[in-house]
Amino acid sequence: MISSLQTRLLLAVGALAIAAVAAVAMAVRQGARQEFLRFQDVERRDVLARGPDLARTLVPDLDGRCCDAQVLRAVVSRLPAGVALFVVDATSGASVASAGAPLGRFERLAARRDRGGLAVDGVRRIGQALQRVGLRFVIDGVPLRLADRRAAFAYVVPFPDEGRDRNAAAFLGSLDRRLLAATVLVGLLALVVTWALARGIVRPLRELRVATADLARGHLSRRVAPAGSAEVTELGRAFNAMAGELERQQELRQSLVHDVAHELRTPLTALRCRLETVMDGFSPDPARAVQGLHDDVLHLGRLVDDLQDLALAEARELRLDLADVSLDEVVRSAIRVAGLDGDARIHLALESGLTLRADALRLRQVLLNLLTNAARHAPANGEILVRAVAARAGEAPAGATVSAATAEPGAGAVIVEVRNTGSHLDADQLARVFDRFYRVDPSRQRTTGGTGLGLAIVKHLVEAQGGRVWAESDGDCVKMGFSLPAA
């Protein structure tokens, strides 16, 4: 469970968020306490600084009358909360009298003058326990006369107040509780947000994992809905593209097996029928039957040769003898081999002096396949035009309403096109025209086409020599073209 990405993200980011929140809460708590204590200290210093002034306001009532209990009560009633009055003998420095609400919690309290200030010692009761207290105030006393005419000093000092201490403790406790509640709340919020983010990241990845497993089991139609972050969305699109390509390749393989079986079955069935006819003695002309057998064997041989060439080209194992080749000579040689020499349909439009960097035999095979395909579909009164020009920068096939191309030719190449009239290809046919075993005629009659490998071989032979192929159709004509590097 901990090994899952969602759990690890939740633990890592959640722990980091909680640690950060706890650290901030501790810093806020410590800072608030320090500021509060500093405020209390400033307040005590302020009271201490105002102590002599407060004492001067009380001395007129105490002078010559100290320290009568009734007088002390009247004076103390005028003191602010948390402030105590001490009267110390000027000669001995011993405490003469003390009064004030804060002194009620202290026992055995004694005050004395000490190095220009006032020192107070006593015992404070906290619950059932006693706590020794020693305080020293750096403050000036205000002189006065006691009732017995002795000289004394009056001190008004801030004194620890139990009520104020309780209030301070309650405030700091409330602050701690609020900080703890805020820490827990923000920590839970961080965990929830982290969980939501982790789930948003992991959910499309989990879907991808399931889809990949389905793909491995052969469900090639499996797709995912791209979602999540940009990277995960791009991964989903890449998976869909990969699955689509695998499905297409699977369809091509199935189609290949079907087409090969069909192409082999037709001549083999004809061979078997003719052989059985000859063997049973029903053939009126055995020599003619054997000639038919020979034609079927030649067709099978061409099919095997085409398959071998196509396999070598697709595996990039085709051996090429690249050299500077005169295009005019190769075109005329291909016309002769195709049996079109002297055919009225053939027209040439070749720029003079065109030389390609190519394998002469493979180039002739490309032209032979294109010419054979054009001658098969051009009517007796039609036209077959072979055109060749040197490509210019940015030049692309033009003049077609529908086209399918593997790439645009660039500068430094030679463009060769074979155009025939009397036929037309729609967009779907153009998209598949270079596929293996593709035939425009769904009946796949030998009279309307060859094995369906010719244009596929053209594509792979041209690309193996660094060129590009394309097909265009406009009106009642079809144009097959390719480009190869110039010499």
C-alpha positions as CSV (number, residue, x, y, z in Angstrom):
1,M,0.0,0.0,0.0
2,I,2.8,2.4,0.9
3,S,4.5,1.6,-2.4
4,S,1.6,3.2,-4.4
5,L,2.3,6.7,-5.8
6,Q,-0.8,8.2,-4.3
7,T,0.1,7.0,-0.8
8,R,3.7,8.1,-1.1
9,L,2.7,11.5,-2.4
10,L,0.1,11.9,0.4
11,L,2.6,10.9,3.1
12,A,5.5,13.0,1.7
13,V,3.6,16.2,0.9
14,G,1.2,15.8,3.9
15,A,4.1,15.4,6.3
16,L,5.9,18.3,4.8
17,A,2.8,20.5,5.0
18,I,2.1,19.5,8.6
19,A,5.7,20.1,9.6
20,A,5.6,23.5,8.0
21,V,2.3,24.4,9.7
22,A,3.6,23.1,13.1
23,A,6.8,25.1,12.7
24,V,4.8,28.3,11.8
25,A,2.5,27.7,14.8
26,M,5.4,27.2,17.2
27,A,7.1,30.4,15.9
28,V,3.8,32.3,16.3
29,R,3.4,30.9,19.8
30,Q,6.9,31.8,20.9
31,G,6.7,35.3,19.3
32,A,3.3,36.0,20.9
33,R,4.6,34.9,24.3
34,Q,7.7,37.1,24.0
35,E,5.6,40.1,22.9
36,F,3.1,39.6,25.7
37,L,5.9,39.3,28.3
38,R,7.6,42.3,26.8
39,F,4.3,44.2,27.1
40,Q,4.0,43.2,30.7
41,D,7.6,44.2,31.4
42,V,7.0,47.6,29.7
43,E,3.9,48.1,31.8
44,R,5.7,47.3,35.0
45,R,8.5,49.6,34.0
46,D,6.0,52.3,33.3
47,V,4.4,51.8,36.7
48,L,7.8,51.8,38.3
49,A,8.7,55.0,36.6
50,R,5.5,56.6,37.8
51,G,6.1,55.3,41.4
52,P,7.8,58.4,42.8
53,D,5.0,60.6,41.3
54,L,2.3,58.4,42.9
55,A,4.2,58.5,46.2
56,R,4.4,62.3,46.2
57,T,0.6,62.5,45.8
58,L,0.2,60.3,48.9
59,V,2.9,61.8,51.1
60,P,0.8,64.9,52.1
61,D,-1.8,62.5,53.7
62,L,0.9,60.4,55.4
63,D,3.3,63.1,56.6
64,G,3.2,63.3,60.4
65,R,0.4,60.7,60.6
66,C,2.1,57.5,59.5
67,C,1.4,55.0,60.1
68,D,-2.1,55.0,61.5
69,A,-4.2,52.1,60.1
70,Q,-7.1,54.3,59.2
71,V,-4.8,56.6,57.3
72,L,-3.2,53.7,55.5
73,R,-6.5,52.4,54.3
74,A,-7.6,55.7,53.0
75,V,-4.3,56.1,51.1
76,V,-4.3,52.6,49.7
77,S,-7.8,53.1,48.3
78,R,-6.3,55.6,45.9
79,L,-3.7,53.3,44.6
80,P,-4.1,51.7,41.1
81,A,-4.5,47.9,40.9
82,G,-1.4,45.9,41.3
83,V,0.5,48.6,43.1
84,A,1.7,48.5,46.8
85,L,3.0,51.1,49.3
86,F,6.0,50.6,51.5
87,V,7.3,53.0,54.2
88,V,10.9,52.5,55.3
89,D,12.8,54.1,58.1
90,A,15.4,56.5,56.8
91,T,17.9,55.6,59.5
92,S,17.7,51.8,59.9
93,G,16.3,51.1,56.4
94,A,13.8,48.7,58.0
95,S,10.2,48.5,56.9
96,V,7.8,50.6,58.9
97,A,4.5,49.9,57.1
98,S,3.2,48.3,54.0
99,A,-0.2,48.3,52.3
100,G,-1.9,47.4,49.1
101,A,-4.2,44.7,47.6
102,P,-1.4,42.6,46.1
103,L,0.2,42.1,49.5
104,G,-2.7,39.9,50.8
105,R,-1.2,36.7,49.3
106,F,2.2,37.2,51.0
107,E,3.3,36.1,54.5
108,R,6.3,37.4,56.6
109,L,6.8,40.2,54.2
110,A,9.8,42.5,55.0
111,A,11.1,45.5,53.0
112,R,14.3,47.4,53.3
113,R,16.3,50.0,51.5
114,D,19.0,48.4,49.4
115,R,21.6,50.3,47.3
116,G,19.4,53.1,46.2
117,G,16.4,51.0,45.8
118,L,13.9,48.8,47.7
119,A,14.3,45.1,48.4
120,V,11.3,43.0,49.5
121,D,11.5,39.5,50.8
122,G,8.6,37.3,51.8
123,V,6.7,34.0,51.3
124,R,3.8,33.6,48.9
125,R,1.1,30.9,49.3
126,I,0.2,29.0,46.1
127,G,-2.5,26.5,47.0
128,Q,-1.1,24.4,49.8
129,A,2.5,25.3,49.0
130,L,4.7,28.2,50.0
131,Q,7.0,30.0,47.6
132,R,9.8,32.3,48.8
133,V,9.8,35.6,46.9
134,G,12.6,38.1,46.7
135,L,12.1,41.4,44.7
136,R,14.3,44.4,44.2
137,F,13.1,47.7,42.8
138,V,15.5,50.4,41.5
139,I,13.4,53.4,42.5
140,D,13.7,56.6,44.5
141,G,11.8,57.0,47.7
142,V,9.9,60.1,48.7
143,P,10.9,61.5,52.1
144,L,8.2,62.0,54.8
145,R,7.9,62.3,58.6
146,L,6.5,59.6,60.7
147,A,4.1,60.3,63.6
148,D,7.0,60.0,66.0
149,R,8.9,62.6,63.9
150,R,11.4,60.1,62.5
151,A,12.5,60.5,58.9
152,A,11.3,57.9,56.5
153,F,10.8,57.2,52.8
154,A,7.7,56.2,50.9
155,Y,7.9,53.8,47.9
156,V,5.1,53.0,45.5
157,V,6.0,49.9,43.4
158,P,4.3,47.5,41.1
159,F,3.8,44.2,42.8
160,P,2.9,40.7,41.5
161,D,-0.8,40.5,41.3
162,E,-2.5,37.1,41.4
163,G,-5.5,38.3,39.3
164,R,-3.2,39.7,36.6
165,D,-1.1,36.5,36.7
166,R,-4.2,34.4,36.3
167,N,-5.4,36.6,33.4
168,A,-2.1,36.4,31.7
169,A,-2.0,32.6,32.1
170,A,-5.5,32.3,30.8
171,F,-4.6,34.5,27.8
172,L,-1.5,32.5,27.0
173,G,-3.5,29.2,27.4
174,S,-6.2,30.5,25.1
175,L,-3.6,31.5,22.6
176,D,-2.0,28.0,22.7
177,R,-5.4,26.3,22.2
178,R,-6.3,28.5,19.3
179,L,-2.9,27.9,17.7
180,L,-3.3,24.1,18.2
181,A,-6.8,24.2,16.7
182,A,-5.5,26.2,13.7
183,T,-2.6,23.9,13.3
184,V,-4.9,20.8,13.3
185,L,-7.3,22.5,10.9
186,V,-4.6,23.6,8.5
187,G,-2.9,20.2,8.7
188,L,-6.2,18.4,7.9
189,L,-6.8,20.9,5.0
190,A,-3.3,20.2,3.7
191,L,-3.9,16.5,3.8
192,V,-7.2,16.8,2.0
193,V,-5.7,19.1,-0.7
194,T,-2.7,16.8,-1.0
195,W,-5.0,13.8,-1.3
196,A,-7.0,15.5,-4.0
197,L,-3.9,16.5,-6.0
198,A,-2.4,13.1,-5.6
199,R,-5.7,11.5,-6.8
200,G,-5.8,13.8,-9.7
201,I,-2.3,12.8,-10.7
202,V,-2.6,9.1,-10.1
203,R,-6.1,8.5,-11.5
204,P,-5.2,9.0,-15.1
205,L,-2.0,7.1,-14.5
206,R,-4.0,4.2,-13.1
207,E,-6.3,4.4,-16.1
208,L,-3.2,4.3,-18.3
209,R,-1.9,1.2,-16.4
210,V,-5.2,-0.6,-16.9
211,A,-5.4,0.4,-20.5
212,T,-1.8,-0.8,-21.1
213,A,-2.7,-4.1,-19.5
214,D,-5.7,-4.4,-21.8
215,L,-3.5,-3.5,-24.8
216,A,-1.1,-6.2,-23.8
217,R,-4.0,-8.7,-23.8
218,G,-4.7,-7.8,-27.4
219,H,-7.5,-5.2,-26.9
220,L,-6.1,-2.9,-29.5
221,S,-9.2,-0.7,-29.6
222,R,-8.6,0.4,-26.0
223,R,-8.3,4.2,-25.6
224,V,-8.0,6.6,-22.6
225,A,-9.5,10.0,-22.0
226,P,-6.5,12.4,-21.6
227,A,-6.9,14.2,-18.3
228,G,-4.8,15.7,-15.5
229,S,-1.7,17.8,-15.8
230,A,-0.2,18.8,-19.1
231,E,2.4,16.1,-18.9
232,V,-0.1,13.4,-18.0
233,T,-2.5,14.6,-20.7
234,E,0.3,14.4,-23.3
235,L,1.1,10.9,-22.1
236,G,-2.5,9.9,-22.6
237,R,-2.5,11.3,-26.1
238,A,0.7,9.5,-26.9
239,F,-0.8,6.3,-25.6
240,N,-3.9,6.7,-27.8
241,A,-1.6,7.4,-30.8
242,M,0.4,4.3,-30.0
243,A,-2.7,2.2,-29.6
244,G,-4.2,3.5,-32.8
245,E,-1.0,2.8,-34.7
246,L,-0.8,-0.8,-33.2
247,E,-4.5,-1.3,-34.2
248,R,-3.7,-0.1,-37.7
249,Q,-0.7,-2.3,-38.0
250,Q,-2.8,-5.2,-36.8
251,E,-5.3,-4.5,-39.4
252,L,-2.5,-4.3,-42.0
253,R,-1.1,-7.6,-40.9
254,Q,-4.5,-9.2,-41.1
255,S,-5.1,-7.7,-44.5
256,L,-1.7,-8.8,-45.6
257,V,-2.4,-12.4,-44.6
258,H,-5.7,-12.3,-46.4
259,D,-4.3,-10.6,-49.5
260,V,-1.3,-13.0,-49.7
261,A,-3.6,-15.9,-49.3
262,H,-5.9,-14.6,-52.1
263,E,-3.0,-13.8,-54.4
264,L,-1.6,-17.3,-53.9
265,R,-4.9,-19.1,-54.0
266,T,-5.9,-17.9,-57.5
267,P,-2.8,-19.1,-59.4
268,L,-2.5,-22.3,-57.3
269,T,-6.1,-23.1,-58.0
270,A,-5.6,-22.5,-61.7
271,L,-2.4,-24.7,-61.5
272,R,-4.2,-27.5,-59.8
273,C,-7.1,-27.4,-62.2
274,R,-4.9,-27.4,-65.3
275,L,-2.7,-30.2,-63.9
276,E,-5.7,-32.4,-63.0
277,T,-7.1,-31.8,-66.5
278,V,-3.8,-32.9,-68.1
279,M,-3.4,-35.8,-65.7
280,D,-6.9,-37.1,-66.4
281,G,-6.4,-36.8,-70.2
282,F,-9.3,-34.3,-70.7
283,S,-7.1,-31.5,-72.1
284,P,-7.6,-31.1,-75.9
285,D,-4.3,-29.3,-76.2
286,P,-1.7,-30.3,-73.5
287,A,0.9,-27.9,-74.9
288,R,-1.4,-25.0,-74.5
289,A,-2.4,-26.2,-71.0
290,V,1.3,-26.3,-70.1
291,Q,1.7,-22.7,-71.4
292,G,-1.0,-21.7,-69.0
293,L,0.8,-23.5,-66.2
294,H,3.9,-21.6,-67.0
295,D,2.1,-18.3,-66.9
296,D,0.7,-19.1,-63.4
297,V,4.2,-20.1,-62.2
298,L,5.6,-16.8,-63.6
299,H,2.9,-14.9,-61.7
300,L,3.8,-16.7,-58.5
301,G,7.4,-15.9,-59.1
302,R,6.7,-12.2,-59.6
303,L,4.6,-12.2,-56.4
304,V,7.4,-13.8,-54.4
305,D,10.0,-11.4,-55.9
306,D,7.8,-8.4,-55.0
307,L,7.3,-9.7,-51.5
308,Q,11.0,-10.2,-51.0
309,D,11.9,-6.7,-52.4
310,L,9.2,-5.2,-50.1
311,A,10.4,-7.1,-47.0
312,L,14.0,-6.0,-47.7
313,A,13.0,-2.4,-48.2
314,E,10.9,-2.2,-45.1
315,A,13.7,-3.8,-43.0
316,R,16.2,-1.3,-44.5
317,E,18.3,-4.2,-45.7
318,L,18.0,-3.4,-49.4
319,R,21.4,-3.3,-51.0
320,L,21.8,-0.2,-53.1
321,D,24.5,0.7,-55.6
322,L,24.2,4.5,-55.6
323,A,25.8,6.4,-58.5
324,D,25.2,9.4,-60.7
325,V,22.5,8.2,-63.1
326,S,21.2,9.9,-66.3
327,L,17.4,10.1,-65.9
328,D,16.7,10.3,-69.6
329,E,18.5,6.9,-70.2
330,V,16.7,5.2,-67.3
331,V,13.3,6.5,-68.4
332,R,13.7,5.2,-71.9
333,S,15.0,1.9,-70.7
334,A,11.9,1.5,-68.4
335,I,9.6,2.3,-71.3
336,R,11.2,-0.4,-73.4
337,V,11.0,-3.0,-70.6
338,A,7.4,-2.1,-70.0
339,G,6.6,-2.8,-73.6
340,L,5.5,0.8,-74.2
341,D,8.2,1.7,-76.7
342,G,6.4,3.1,-79.7
343,D,3.0,3.3,-77.8
344,A,1.1,6.4,-79.0
345,R,0.0,7.2,-75.5
346,I,3.5,7.8,-74.2
347,H,4.7,11.5,-74.1
348,L,7.9,12.7,-72.5
349,A,8.6,16.1,-70.9
350,L,12.1,15.8,-69.5
351,E,14.4,18.7,-68.7
352,S,17.7,18.1,-70.4
353,G,20.8,17.0,-68.5
354,L,19.0,15.7,-65.4
355,T,21.2,13.5,-63.3
356,L,20.2,11.7,-60.1
357,R,22.1,10.1,-57.2
358,A,20.4,6.7,-57.2
359,D,20.6,3.0,-57.9
360,A,20.0,2.7,-61.6
361,L,18.3,-0.8,-61.4
362,R,16.1,0.2,-58.5
363,L,15.2,3.5,-60.2
364,R,14.3,1.7,-63.4
365,Q,12.1,-0.7,-61.2
366,V,10.3,2.3,-59.8
367,L,9.7,3.8,-63.2
368,L,8.7,0.4,-64.6
369,N,6.0,0.0,-61.8
370,L,4.7,3.5,-62.4
371,L,4.5,3.1,-66.1
372,T,2.9,-0.4,-65.9
373,N,0.3,1.0,-63.5
374,A,-0.4,4.0,-65.8
375,A,-0.6,1.9,-68.9
376,R,-3.1,-0.5,-67.2
377,H,-5.5,2.4,-66.4
378,A,-5.0,4.6,-69.4
379,P,-7.5,3.9,-72.3
380,A,-6.3,3.4,-75.9
381,N,-7.0,7.0,-76.8
382,G,-5.6,8.3,-73.5
383,E,-2.3,9.8,-72.6
384,I,0.7,8.8,-70.4
385,L,3.0,11.7,-69.6
386,V,6.4,11.3,-68.0
387,R,7.6,14.6,-66.7
388,A,10.9,15.5,-64.9
389,V,12.1,18.8,-63.6
390,A,14.7,20.1,-61.2
391,A,13.0,21.0,-57.9
392,R,13.1,24.6,-56.6
393,A,13.1,25.6,-53.0
394,G,9.6,25.2,-51.5
395,E,8.2,23.6,-54.7
396,A,5.4,21.1,-54.0
397,P,3.0,19.0,-56.1
398,A,0.6,21.5,-57.7
399,G,-2.5,21.5,-59.8
400,A,-4.3,18.7,-58.0
401,T,-7.6,18.8,-56.2
402,V,-6.9,15.7,-54.1
403,S,-3.4,14.6,-53.2
404,A,-1.5,12.3,-50.8
405,A,2.2,12.9,-50.2
406,T,4.8,11.5,-47.8
407,A,6.6,14.9,-47.8
408,E,7.4,17.9,-50.0
409,P,10.5,17.8,-52.2
410,G,13.1,20.4,-51.5
411,A,15.8,22.2,-53.4
412,G,18.6,20.0,-54.7
413,A,16.2,17.2,-55.9
414,V,14.7,16.0,-59.2
415,I,11.0,15.6,-59.5
416,V,9.7,12.8,-61.7
417,E,5.9,12.4,-62.4
418,V,4.0,9.8,-64.4
419,R,0.5,11.0,-65.3
420,N,-2.2,9.0,-67.0
421,T,-5.7,10.0,-68.1
422,G,-8.9,7.9,-68.0
423,S,-9.0,7.2,-64.2
424,H,-9.6,9.0,-61.0
425,L,-8.9,8.3,-57.3
426,D,-10.9,9.8,-54.4
427,A,-9.4,10.9,-51.1
428,D,-9.8,7.5,-49.4
429,Q,-8.1,5.7,-52.3
430,L,-5.3,8.3,-52.4
431,A,-4.7,7.8,-48.7
432,R,-4.2,4.0,-49.3
433,V,-2.7,3.9,-52.7
434,F,0.8,3.1,-51.4
435,D,-0.3,0.4,-49.0
436,R,0.7,-3.2,-49.5
437,F,-1.8,-5.3,-51.6
438,Y,-4.1,-2.3,-52.0
439,R,-6.2,-2.6,-55.2
440,V,-8.7,0.0,-56.4
441,D,-10.8,-2.9,-57.8
442,P,-12.2,-4.7,-54.8
443,S,-12.7,-7.9,-56.9
444,R,-8.9,-8.1,-57.3
445,Q,-9.2,-9.4,-60.9
446,R,-5.8,-10.0,-62.5
447,T,-7.1,-8.1,-65.6
448,T,-7.6,-4.9,-63.6
449,G,-4.4,-4.9,-61.7
450,G,-1.3,-6.7,-60.6
451,T,-0.5,-8.1,-57.1
452,G,-1.1,-4.8,-55.4
453,L,2.5,-4.5,-54.3
454,G,3.9,-2.3,-57.1
455,L,3.2,1.1,-55.6
456,A,4.2,-0.1,-52.1
457,I,7.5,-1.1,-53.6
458,V,7.8,2.2,-55.3
459,K,7.4,4.0,-52.0
460,H,9.9,2.0,-50.1
461,L,12.5,2.0,-53.0
462,V,12.3,5.8,-53.3
463,E,12.5,6.4,-49.6
464,A,15.4,4.0,-49.3
465,Q,17.3,6.2,-51.7
466,G,16.5,9.4,-49.7
467,G,13.5,10.5,-51.8
468,R,9.8,11.1,-51.3
469,V,6.6,9.9,-53.1
470,W,3.1,11.4,-53.6
471,A,-0.1,10.8,-55.6
472,E,-2.5,13.3,-57.0
473,S,-5.8,13.1,-58.8
474,D,-7.7,15.8,-60.7
475,G,-10.7,15.2,-62.9
476,D,-10.1,12.1,-65.1
477,C,-6.4,11.9,-64.5
478,V,-4.0,10.4,-61.9
479,K,-0.5,11.5,-61.3
480,M,2.1,9.5,-59.4
481,G,5.3,11.4,-58.5
482,F,8.6,11.0,-56.6
483,S,11.7,13.1,-55.9
484,L,15.3,11.9,-55.5
485,P,18.5,13.8,-54.7
486,A,20.2,15.4,-57.7
487,A,23.7,14.2,-58.5
